[in-house]
Amino acid sequence: MRTFLLAVSSAALALLAAPALGQCPLEKILASDATDLAAFGTTISIDGNVALVGSRGSVSVAGSAYVLRRVAGVWTEEAKLDPSDDTTNAASGTAAVIEADVAVVGAPSHTVGQVGNAGAVYVFERQGGSWVETAKLEDPGVGPNHRFGVSLALSGDVLAIGGQLSGAGGEGRVFVYQRGAGDWSTASLVATLTAADAQAADFLGSSLAMQGDLIVAGAPLEDAGSTSAGAVYVFQRPGATWSDTLSIAKLVDPTPVANDQLGTSVAISGTRIVAGAPLSFPGHASSWDRVGPTWTSASADGRLSPSVISSSVGSSNYGASVVVDGDLAYVGGPGGTGAVRRFLWDGAAWGSELAIAPPNADRGYGSCVALRGTELWYGATDHREAGQRTGAIFRSSPRMELNYCVTSPNSVGGGALISACGSTSIASNDLLLVSTGVRPAVPGLFFYGSNPINSPFGDGRRCAGGTVKRLNPPVAVNASGAVFRPLDVNAPPANGGSGAITAGSIWNFQFWYRDPMGPGGSGFNLTDGVSVPFTP
C-alpha cells in the first residue's frame, strides 16, 4: 500500500501530513518572504500549471503578488511581482489574475497624483523566463476613492477592471481593455460597462467574472429590494468586439435582506452564476441558471447557506468568496476562524454540504477559493507562522465529492464530517478516510456498507447499511477532533467475502465515535456518509 508521506518542496512551500491535520492532505503555501500583516492569500488565480496569489499588504506592508509554477508535480514560487511605483497603502494584490504568460495585479488604493484611492492596475508579462511590468492602467476619470482595480477578469486579449466608485455619480463601472498588436503596453480602453439602473454608490465592479461574451459584475451596495441588499449585473458583448453597453440582466435574491451585500463575490460556469452575500449572519451565496435569454433563481430561494454553524469552523461572512464548476460550488466564510463549505446541486436544490475545516485556530480561512480540476485552493489571510500573521494558501489533494446523508450536532459543535482522499483505484490502493469535527480524545471506528441509508441512530444518523464491515481496530480521535485511516483493500475485512472491495464495487463509508456529553444523551454519534465507486 502506498503511504501518505509528504515532503517539503521548497522554502516557500510546506506540506502538512495527514496525521497532523486529520483531513485530506494539504499543501500549505507561504510567501518566500512571509511578512507579518501581509495578508498573503487575499486572492488566488490559477491557469493550468501556473498560479497567482495576491497579498494586499497593510498600512505598514506594501502589497504584492506571487507567481507559482508547477514543475514535475511540485509547486514553487517563480516570481514576486511588485508594481514599479507601489506604496505601503496601495493595496496591491487586492485583485490578481493570471493567464498563461500574462499576470495582472490590482492596486485599488493607489494614489494617482494627489488623488487618494484612485487605483491602478499593473500588467506583467513573462519574457525570456522573467516577469516584466509592461503596462500601468489608470481610471480614465481619476477620482478620489474610485478604487479602480478592486476586481479583475482576464480572457485572452480582453481585460475587465472594476472601479467601485467610478463614474460621474460614483455608481461604479467596469472598464474593458483590449490588448494591442504588440503587448499590453499598447492596450486601449474599448468599453465602459454601466448598470441599466445605475445609482450613486452601488459599488458596481466590486467583483468580476468573465466567460465567453459575458461579463458578470457585483454591486453589493445596490438597494435591490432593501438597503444595500446587493445585486449582480450581467453584460453581454454587443458584437464581435466589446463596446460601451448597459447590463442585460440584473440578478437579485428572491428574498432580499438589508445589508446582505449580494455581489461581494461572483463566479460563472456555463449557464450558472453564483454570487456571495456575506454581510448578514452567517452569510450565504445565491445562484441563478440561464434558460434561453433569461436568468432565473436556481431554486425557491437559490441559496447556498450553511445548515449548521460551528465555532470550530467559522461563524460568519459566508459568501466572501465563491467558485462554481457545473454542479459543484465552494463558498468561503473567512469571518471568525473561517472555513470553506462545499455544495452539490442535485437538480432541484443545493445540498450535500461538506465543511472543510481549518487546520488550526487561526483566522481568515476562506478569504479566497479556486479550483484546479479536483483540487481545491483556498486562502487564509490571517494564518500565523512563527507568531506572525503572514497569511497562507492551502491546496487540497483530490477529494471524493460523493458525500450524502447528514451529520448531527455533537458536544463540540455542528457535527462531524467524513471525506475520502486519494484515488478510487484498486491498483493504486491509496484511499485515505478522514473525519473532522469529532469530539477530541475519544475512540471511534470507521465502517462501510453496501447500501446508502439515512436513519436515526444514537445522537446521529446511520448512513451506511446493507452488508456492513468494520475497519478494525478502533482508532483514537486526536486533540483537534480529527482522525484518519488509510484504507488497505488487500487487508481483512476489506477483501473478505461479501465485504470485498473490488473494481466496480461501490461502498459507503462512515465514522462512529463516542460522545458521552452529546446533546442526544445516547453517548455516541456518527459522521455523514461518503460513497466511493472503486475502479481497476
C-alpha positions as CSV (number, residue, x, y, z in Angstrom):
1,M,0.0,0.0,0.0
2,R,1.3,3.5,-0.8
3,T,1.7,5.6,2.3
4,F,1.0,9.3,2.6
5,L,4.4,10.7,3.2
6,L,4.6,14.3,2.1
7,A,7.9,16.0,1.5
8,V,8.7,19.7,1.7
9,S,9.0,21.1,-1.8
10,S,10.9,24.4,-1.1
11,A,11.4,27.0,1.5
12,A,8.2,28.7,0.4
13,L,6.1,25.6,0.4
14,A,5.2,23.4,3.4
15,L,3.3,20.2,3.3
16,L,1.1,19.2,6.2
17,A,0.9,15.5,6.8
18,A,-2.5,13.8,7.1
19,P,-1.8,12.5,10.7
20,A,-1.3,16.1,11.9
21,L,-4.3,17.6,10.3
22,G,-6.7,14.7,10.2
23,Q,-8.2,15.8,6.9
24,C,-7.4,15.4,3.2
25,P,-3.6,16.1,2.9
26,L,-3.0,19.7,2.4
27,E,-0.1,21.7,0.9
28,K,0.5,24.9,2.7
29,I,1.9,27.6,0.5
30,L,3.7,30.6,2.1
31,A,5.4,33.5,0.5
32,S,9.2,33.2,0.4
33,D,9.5,36.5,2.2
34,A,6.5,35.9,4.5
35,T,5.8,39.1,6.5
36,D,3.5,40.0,9.4
37,L,0.2,41.6,8.2
38,A,1.0,40.9,4.5
39,A,-2.4,39.2,4.0
40,F,-0.9,36.6,1.7
41,G,-3.9,34.7,0.3
42,T,-6.1,37.7,-0.4
43,T,-6.9,36.2,-3.8
44,I,-5.9,33.3,-6.0
45,S,-6.0,32.8,-9.8
46,I,-5.0,29.5,-11.4
47,D,-4.4,28.7,-15.1
48,G,-3.2,25.1,-15.6
49,N,0.3,24.9,-14.1
50,V,0.7,28.5,-13.1
51,A,-1.0,30.4,-10.3
52,L,-1.0,34.0,-9.0
53,V,-1.6,34.7,-5.3
54,G,-2.5,38.2,-4.1
55,S,-1.1,39.7,-0.9
56,R,-2.8,43.0,-0.3
57,G,-0.5,44.2,2.5
58,S,-1.4,46.8,5.1
59,V,-0.6,50.3,6.2
60,S,2.8,49.1,7.1
61,V,3.4,46.4,4.5
62,A,3.3,47.0,0.7
63,G,1.0,44.7,-1.2
64,S,2.3,42.3,-3.9
65,A,1.5,39.2,-5.9
66,Y,3.4,35.9,-6.2
67,V,3.7,33.6,-9.3
68,L,3.7,29.9,-8.5
69,R,4.5,27.3,-11.1
70,R,4.1,23.6,-11.1
71,V,7.1,21.7,-12.4
72,A,7.4,17.9,-12.2
73,G,4.4,17.9,-9.8
74,V,5.8,20.4,-7.4
75,W,4.5,24.0,-6.9
76,T,7.3,26.5,-6.4
77,E,7.4,30.3,-6.2
78,E,8.7,31.6,-9.5
79,A,8.5,35.4,-9.0
80,K,7.2,38.2,-6.8
81,L,5.5,40.9,-8.7
82,D,5.9,44.4,-7.2
83,P,4.4,47.3,-9.1
84,S,7.1,49.8,-10.1
85,D,5.6,52.7,-8.0
86,D,4.0,50.7,-5.3
87,T,3.5,52.2,-1.8
88,T,2.6,50.6,1.5
89,N,-1.0,51.8,1.3
90,A,-1.8,51.0,-2.3
91,A,-3.3,47.5,-1.5
92,S,-1.5,45.9,-4.5
93,G,-2.7,42.3,-4.7
94,T,-6.2,43.0,-3.7
95,A,-7.1,41.6,-7.1
96,A,-4.8,39.3,-9.2
97,V,-5.4,37.2,-12.2
98,I,-3.2,35.2,-14.4
99,E,-3.5,33.5,-17.8
100,A,-0.5,31.8,-19.5
101,D,2.3,34.4,-19.5
102,V,0.2,37.4,-18.5
103,A,-0.3,38.4,-14.9
104,V,-2.4,41.4,-13.8
105,V,-2.4,43.0,-10.3
106,G,-4.9,45.5,-9.0
107,A,-3.9,48.2,-6.5
108,P,-7.3,49.9,-5.7
109,S,-5.8,52.2,-3.0
110,H,-3.1,53.6,-5.2
111,T,-2.7,57.4,-5.2
112,V,-2.8,59.0,-8.7
113,G,-1.2,62.4,-8.5
114,Q,-2.7,63.9,-5.3
115,V,-5.9,61.8,-5.6
116,G,-6.1,59.1,-2.9
117,N,-7.6,55.7,-3.5
118,A,-8.0,56.4,-7.2
119,G,-6.5,53.0,-8.0
120,A,-4.3,51.5,-10.7
121,V,-3.7,48.2,-12.5
122,Y,-0.4,46.7,-13.4
123,V,0.3,44.2,-16.2
124,F,3.2,41.8,-16.1
125,E,4.3,39.6,-18.9
126,R,6.8,36.7,-18.9
127,Q,9.5,37.4,-21.3
128,G,12.6,35.2,-21.7
129,G,11.9,33.4,-18.4
130,S,11.4,36.7,-16.4
131,W,8.4,38.6,-15.4
132,V,8.4,42.2,-16.6
133,E,6.0,45.0,-15.9
134,T,4.7,46.1,-19.3
135,A,1.7,48.4,-18.6
136,K,0.1,50.5,-15.9
137,L,-3.6,51.3,-16.4
138,E,-5.5,54.0,-14.5
139,D,-9.1,55.0,-14.2
140,P,-10.0,57.2,-17.2
141,G,-11.8,59.6,-14.9
142,V,-9.4,59.7,-12.0
143,G,-11.3,60.5,-8.8
144,P,-11.0,60.0,-5.1
145,N,-12.0,56.6,-3.8
146,H,-12.8,55.3,-7.3
147,R,-10.8,52.1,-6.3
148,F,-10.0,51.3,-9.9
149,G,-8.5,47.7,-9.9
150,V,-10.5,46.4,-7.0
151,S,-11.5,43.4,-9.2
152,L,-10.2,41.9,-12.4
153,A,-11.2,39.4,-15.1
154,L,-8.9,38.3,-17.9
155,S,-9.7,36.3,-21.1
156,G,-7.2,36.2,-23.9
157,D,-6.7,39.8,-25.2
158,V,-9.6,41.2,-23.1
159,L,-9.1,42.6,-19.6
160,A,-12.1,43.8,-17.4
161,I,-11.4,46.1,-14.5
162,G,-13.8,47.1,-11.7
163,G,-13.9,50.6,-10.3
164,Q,-16.2,50.7,-7.3
165,L,-17.0,54.4,-7.3
166,S,-16.0,55.3,-10.8
167,G,-18.4,57.3,-13.0
168,A,-19.9,60.8,-12.8
169,G,-22.2,59.8,-9.9
170,G,-19.9,57.4,-8.2
171,E,-22.1,54.5,-9.2
172,G,-19.3,52.1,-10.1
173,R,-18.3,50.9,-13.5
174,V,-16.5,48.1,-15.4
175,F,-13.8,49.1,-17.9
176,V,-12.9,46.7,-20.7
177,Y,-9.4,46.9,-22.2
178,Q,-8.2,45.3,-25.4
179,R,-4.6,44.2,-25.8
180,G,-2.7,46.0,-28.7
181,A,-0.8,44.4,-31.5
182,G,2.4,44.3,-29.5
183,D,1.9,43.8,-25.9
184,W,-0.3,45.2,-23.1
185,S,1.7,48.4,-23.2
186,T,-0.4,49.3,-26.3
187,A,-3.7,48.3,-24.7
188,S,-6.7,50.5,-25.3
189,L,-10.0,51.1,-23.5
190,V,-12.7,49.7,-25.7
191,A,-15.8,49.7,-23.5
192,T,-17.3,51.1,-20.3
193,L,-20.0,49.0,-18.8
194,T,-22.7,50.6,-16.7
195,A,-25.8,49.2,-14.9
196,A,-29.0,49.9,-16.7
197,D,-30.5,51.3,-13.4
198,A,-27.2,52.8,-12.0
199,Q,-27.4,54.8,-8.8
200,A,-24.7,56.5,-6.8
201,A,-22.5,54.3,-4.6
202,D,-23.9,51.0,-5.8
203,F,-20.3,49.8,-5.9
204,L,-20.7,48.1,-9.3
205,G,-17.5,46.3,-10.2
206,S,-16.7,45.2,-6.7
207,S,-16.3,41.7,-8.1
208,L,-16.0,40.3,-11.7
209,A,-16.2,37.1,-13.7
210,M,-15.9,36.7,-17.4
211,Q,-16.8,33.8,-19.7
212,G,-17.1,34.0,-23.5
213,D,-19.2,37.0,-24.4
214,L,-20.4,37.6,-20.8
215,I,-19.1,39.7,-18.0
216,V,-20.7,39.4,-14.6
217,A,-20.2,42.2,-12.1
218,G,-21.3,42.5,-8.4
219,A,-22.8,45.7,-7.0
220,P,-23.0,44.9,-3.3
221,L,-24.4,48.2,-2.1
222,E,-27.3,48.3,-4.7
223,D,-30.6,48.8,-3.0
224,A,-32.3,45.8,-4.6
225,G,-35.5,45.5,-2.6
226,S,-33.8,46.6,0.6
227,T,-30.9,48.9,1.6
228,S,-27.6,47.5,0.4
229,A,-29.1,44.1,-0.3
230,G,-26.9,44.0,-3.3
231,A,-27.3,42.8,-6.9
232,V,-25.4,41.2,-9.7
233,Y,-25.4,42.6,-13.3
234,V,-24.8,40.6,-16.5
235,F,-23.3,42.3,-19.5
236,Q,-23.1,40.7,-23.0
237,R,-20.7,41.7,-25.8
238,P,-22.9,43.5,-28.3
239,G,-21.0,42.3,-31.4
240,A,-17.7,40.9,-32.4
241,T,-15.9,43.2,-30.0
242,W,-16.7,44.9,-26.7
243,S,-18.1,48.5,-26.8
244,D,-19.9,50.7,-24.3
245,T,-23.0,48.9,-23.2
246,L,-25.6,48.6,-20.4
247,S,-26.4,45.5,-18.4
248,I,-28.7,42.9,-20.0
249,A,-29.8,41.4,-16.7
250,K,-30.0,42.2,-13.0
251,L,-29.9,39.3,-10.6
252,V,-31.2,39.7,-7.0
253,D,-32.1,37.4,-4.1
254,P,-35.8,36.4,-4.3
255,T,-36.0,37.4,-0.6
256,P,-33.5,40.4,-0.3
257,V,-32.4,41.4,3.1
258,A,-30.9,44.8,4.1
259,N,-27.1,44.8,4.2
260,D,-26.6,41.3,2.8
261,Q,-24.3,42.9,0.1
262,L,-25.0,40.3,-2.6
263,G,-22.3,40.6,-5.3
264,T,-19.4,40.9,-2.9
265,S,-18.1,37.9,-4.9
266,V,-19.2,36.3,-8.2
267,A,-18.4,33.3,-10.3
268,I,-19.8,31.8,-13.6
269,S,-19.7,28.3,-15.0
270,G,-21.6,27.5,-18.2
271,T,-25.1,28.7,-17.7
272,R,-24.8,29.1,-13.9
273,I,-23.9,32.2,-11.9
274,V,-23.1,32.1,-8.1
275,A,-22.7,35.2,-6.0
276,G,-21.8,35.8,-2.4
277,A,-23.8,37.8,0.2
278,P,-21.5,37.7,3.3
279,L,-22.7,40.6,5.4
280,S,-25.8,39.1,7.0
281,F,-25.1,36.5,9.7
282,P,-23.9,33.9,8.9
283,G,-23.8,34.9,5.2
284,H,-24.7,32.9,2.1
285,A,-24.4,32.6,-1.6
286,S,-27.1,32.6,-4.3
287,S,-27.3,31.0,-7.7
288,W,-29.1,31.6,-11.0
289,D,-29.4,29.4,-14.1
290,R,-29.8,30.7,-17.7
291,V,-32.8,29.3,-19.5
292,G,-32.9,30.8,-23.0
293,P,-32.3,34.6,-22.7
294,T,-33.4,34.7,-19.0
295,W,-31.5,34.2,-15.8
296,T,-33.7,32.7,-13.0
297,S,-33.1,31.7,-9.4
298,A,-31.9,28.1,-9.4
299,S,-34.4,27.1,-6.8
300,A,-37.1,28.5,-4.5
301,D,-34.5,30.8,-2.9
302,G,-31.5,29.8,-4.9
303,R,-29.3,29.9,-1.8
304,L,-26.3,28.0,-0.7
305,S,-26.5,28.5,3.1
306,P,-24.6,26.8,5.9
307,S,-27.1,24.5,7.6
308,V,-25.1,24.3,10.9
309,I,-22.6,26.9,12.1
310,S,-19.9,25.7,14.5
311,S,-17.4,28.0,16.2
312,S,-14.7,25.5,15.2
313,V,-15.1,26.2,11.5
314,G,-16.0,29.8,11.5
315,S,-19.3,31.6,12.1
316,S,-19.8,34.4,9.6
317,N,-19.1,36.0,6.2
318,Y,-20.0,33.0,4.1
319,G,-20.1,34.3,0.6
320,A,-17.0,36.5,0.8
321,S,-15.5,34.2,-1.8
322,V,-17.2,31.7,-4.2
323,V,-16.2,29.4,-7.1
324,V,-18.5,27.2,-9.2
325,D,-17.9,24.4,-11.6
326,G,-21.1,22.9,-13.0
327,D,-23.0,21.3,-10.1
328,L,-20.2,21.9,-7.6
329,A,-19.7,25.1,-5.7
330,Y,-17.5,26.2,-2.8
331,V,-18.3,29.1,-0.6
332,G,-15.7,30.8,1.6
333,G,-16.5,32.3,5.0
334,P,-13.4,34.0,6.4
335,G,-15.2,35.6,9.4
336,G,-14.1,34.3,12.8
337,T,-11.9,31.2,12.4
338,G,-13.2,30.9,8.9
339,A,-13.9,27.8,6.7
340,V,-14.9,26.8,3.2
341,R,-18.1,24.8,2.5
342,R,-18.8,22.7,-0.5
343,F,-22.3,22.3,-2.0
344,L,-23.6,19.9,-4.7
345,W,-26.6,20.7,-7.0
346,D,-29.0,17.8,-7.2
347,G,-31.2,19.2,-9.9
348,A,-33.6,20.9,-7.5
349,A,-31.5,22.4,-4.7
350,W,-28.1,22.8,-3.3
351,G,-27.2,20.0,-0.8
352,S,-24.6,17.5,0.3
353,E,-22.9,20.2,2.3
354,L,-19.4,19.5,3.4
355,A,-17.2,21.8,5.6
356,I,-13.5,22.0,5.0
357,A,-12.3,22.8,8.5
358,P,-9.2,24.9,9.1
359,P,-6.1,23.0,10.2
360,N,-5.7,25.2,13.3
361,A,-7.3,28.0,15.2
362,D,-6.0,30.9,13.0
363,R,-8.4,33.3,11.3
364,G,-9.4,34.2,7.8
365,Y,-9.8,30.7,6.2
366,G,-11.9,31.1,3.0
367,S,-10.6,34.6,2.1
368,C,-10.4,33.3,-1.5
369,V,-11.3,30.0,-3.2
370,A,-10.4,28.5,-6.5
371,L,-10.5,25.1,-8.3
372,R,-7.8,23.4,-10.4
373,G,-9.6,20.3,-11.6
374,T,-10.4,18.4,-8.5
375,E,-8.0,20.4,-6.3
376,L,-9.4,23.0,-4.0
377,W,-7.3,26.0,-3.3
378,Y,-8.2,28.5,-0.5
379,G,-6.7,31.4,1.3
380,A,-6.2,32.2,4.9
381,T,-5.1,35.9,5.2
382,D,-4.6,35.7,9.0
383,H,-2.8,32.4,9.1
384,R,0.0,32.6,11.6
385,E,3.6,31.4,11.1
386,A,6.1,31.8,14.0
387,G,3.8,34.2,15.7
388,Q,3.3,36.5,12.7
389,R,0.0,36.9,10.7
390,T,1.6,36.2,7.3
391,G,-1.3,34.6,5.6
392,A,-1.2,31.4,3.5
393,I,-2.7,29.4,0.7
394,F,-3.8,25.8,1.2
395,R,-4.1,23.3,-1.6
396,S,-6.1,20.1,-1.1
397,S,-5.4,16.7,-2.7
398,P,-8.2,15.4,-4.9
399,R,-11.3,14.7,-2.7
400,M,-14.2,12.3,-3.4
401,E,-17.2,14.6,-3.9
402,L,-19.7,11.9,-3.1
403,N,-21.0,12.8,0.4
404,Y,-24.6,12.1,1.2
405,C,-26.8,11.7,4.3
406,V,-26.4,14.3,7.1
407,T,-24.3,14.9,10.2
408,S,-25.8,15.9,13.5
409,P,-24.7,18.3,16.2
410,N,-22.3,16.9,18.8
411,S,-20.9,18.1,22.1
412,V,-18.2,20.3,20.4
413,G,-20.1,21.8,17.5
414,G,-22.2,21.4,14.4
415,G,-21.3,17.7,13.8
416,A,-18.5,15.5,12.4
417,L,-17.8,15.0,8.7
418,I,-16.2,12.3,6.7
419,S,-14.2,12.6,3.5
420,A,-12.2,10.4,1.2
421,C,-8.9,11.5,-0.5
422,G,-6.5,10.0,-2.9
423,S,-7.9,7.8,-5.7
424,T,-10.6,5.1,-6.2
425,S,-8.2,2.8,-8.0
426,I,-7.8,-0.7,-6.6
427,A,-4.4,-0.9,-8.2
428,S,-3.2,2.3,-6.6
429,N,-4.7,1.3,-3.2
430,D,-4.2,4.8,-1.8
431,L,-7.6,5.9,-0.5
432,L,-7.5,7.8,2.8
433,L,-10.6,8.1,5.1
434,V,-10.7,11.2,7.2
435,S,-13.2,12.6,9.8
436,T,-13.1,16.1,11.2
437,G,-15.3,17.9,13.8
438,V,-15.3,14.9,16.2
439,R,-15.1,15.2,20.0
440,P,-11.4,15.1,20.8
441,A,-9.7,12.2,22.6
442,V,-12.5,9.6,22.2
443,P,-12.4,6.2,20.5
444,G,-14.2,5.6,17.2
445,L,-14.5,3.2,14.3
446,F,-14.7,3.5,10.5
447,F,-17.1,1.1,8.8
448,Y,-18.6,0.6,5.4
449,G,-21.8,-0.8,4.0
450,S,-23.2,-1.9,0.6
451,N,-26.3,0.4,0.8
452,P,-26.6,4.1,1.4
453,I,-29.3,4.7,4.1
454,N,-30.4,7.6,6.3
455,S,-32.0,6.6,9.6
456,P,-31.8,7.7,13.2
457,F,-29.0,6.1,15.3
458,G,-27.7,7.3,18.6
459,D,-27.3,11.1,18.5
460,G,-26.9,11.0,14.7
461,R,-27.9,9.2,11.6
462,R,-26.9,5.8,10.2
463,C,-25.7,6.3,6.6
464,A,-24.1,3.0,5.7
465,G,-26.3,-0.1,5.7
466,G,-26.8,-3.4,4.0
467,T,-23.7,-5.6,4.2
468,V,-21.7,-3.8,6.9
469,K,-18.0,-4.3,7.6
470,R,-16.0,-2.8,10.4
471,L,-12.5,-1.4,9.8
472,N,-10.8,-2.7,12.9
473,P,-9.1,-1.9,15.2
474,P,-10.8,1.2,16.6
475,V,-8.9,4.5,16.4
476,A,-8.4,7.4,18.7
477,V,-9.5,10.9,17.8
478,N,-6.7,13.4,18.2
479,A,-6.8,16.6,20.2
480,S,-8.0,18.6,17.2
481,G,-11.1,16.4,16.8
482,A,-9.7,14.7,13.7
483,V,-9.0,11.1,12.8
484,F,-7.8,9.3,9.7
485,R,-7.3,5.8,8.4
486,P,-5.6,4.6,5.2
487,L,-7.8,2.0,3.5
488,D,-6.0,-1.1,2.5
489,V,-8.2,-3.1,0.1
490,N,-5.9,-6.1,0.5
491,A,-6.3,-6.4,4.2
492,P,-9.3,-8.1,6.0
493,P,-12.1,-7.4,6.3
494,A,-11.9,-5.2,3.1
495,N,-11.2,-8.3,0.9
496,G,-13.3,-10.7,2.8
497,G,-16.3,-12.4,1.3
498,S,-19.3,-10.2,0.8
499,G,-17.3,-7.3,2.1
500,A,-14.7,-7.5,-0.7
501,I,-13.7,-4.1,-2.1
502,T,-13.1,-4.8,-5.8
503,A,-13.1,-2.8,-9.1
504,G,-16.7,-2.0,-10.0
505,S,-18.0,-2.2,-6.4
506,I,-19.5,0.8,-4.6
507,W,-19.2,1.1,-0.9
508,N,-20.5,3.7,1.6
509,F,-18.2,4.8,4.4
510,Q,-19.0,6.3,7.8
511,F,-17.3,7.0,11.2
512,W,-18.8,6.1,14.5
513,Y,-17.5,7.7,17.7
514,R,-18.1,8.0,21.4
515,D,-19.7,11.3,22.6
516,P,-20.6,11.0,26.3
517,M,-21.6,14.7,26.6
518,G,-23.6,14.7,23.3
519,P,-26.9,16.6,23.1
520,G,-28.9,13.5,22.4
521,G,-27.9,11.5,25.5
522,S,-27.1,8.2,23.8
523,G,-23.3,8.5,24.3
524,F,-22.3,8.2,20.7
525,N,-22.7,9.9,17.3
526,L,-21.7,9.5,13.6
527,T,-20.5,11.5,10.7
528,D,-22.3,11.9,7.4
529,G,-21.5,9.3,4.7
530,V,-19.3,9.2,1.7
531,S,-19.9,6.9,-1.3
532,V,-16.9,5.6,-3.2
533,P,-17.1,3.8,-6.6
534,F,-13.9,1.7,-6.9
535,T,-12.1,1.4,-10.2
536,P,-9.5,-1.0,-11.5
